[in-house]
Structure formats: structure tokens, C-alpha cells
Amino acid sequence: MLERFSDPRAIEWVLLFVLLEAAVLWAAWRRTGRGLAPAAIVACLLPGAFLMLAVRAALAGQGGRPVAAWLLAALAAHLVDLGVRWRAR
């Protein structure tokens, strides 16, 4: 069972579900006007997506630079998300 999670393609499935989650949240916001606005959805989900891409790069054996780049992207997206939430309060 663990072998399935050591395949970099497993991360692509997880990212697909994250994309589906974003689409459902956006559709709910558009239909009802309640919930997270599209920019907030992206700000919320993007850091996690970047972290998953870092894991994918590591599992694929791409080396330290791509992993570090994805981790830095995750940090930047996380800081943006924090900034958006901080101003909203």
C-alpha cells in the first residue's frame, strides 16, 4: 500500500482533488454569494498545493533545487494568505 504513495503520480491525484475542491467552493460562492471569494480560495489552497509539488519533486528524484523552489513558493503563498487574512480582521 505504501508503494502507491511513493509514486510521484499519486501527488497529481491529490492535486486534482484540490482543484476539484476549489471548483466546488467557487461554484458555491457564485451560486449563493456566501463563503470564500475566489481570491481567498486561491490564497487558502495554493500553499498546500505548492507543498505537494515539493513532495512530488522529491519523490521523482528531481534534486534539492526544485524541492527548495516549491518550498519557497509555498512560503510566499502562505505569507500572502496570512496578509490577506490579517487585513480582513
Steps between C-alpha positions, in 0.01 A plus 500: 500500500779743585652444157203682347586813694864490399400552137519868399179455301309449826561868574340589168180329617507695824549822303206407281283472811625839620401646163159335532464645850580848367241459223231390746578789736496748213169364369344523846620858538371592156161335557436625855730799543614345828825334595845583375552731206712358215814693607466364854454145367823527301687658791382222729575203274814613318753450785389140543514438127857632489594273792357204312703597194811504721419146613444397139838643400667313785328172413596541135864546602527844343759616751517768761454811284149423374393388847639820653333710229159346572554544874585867448191540283294341778648740754426801279142385437453435872622850586260648244216297650591622849512859375156472341353347814672751729354796307154341495477507878 
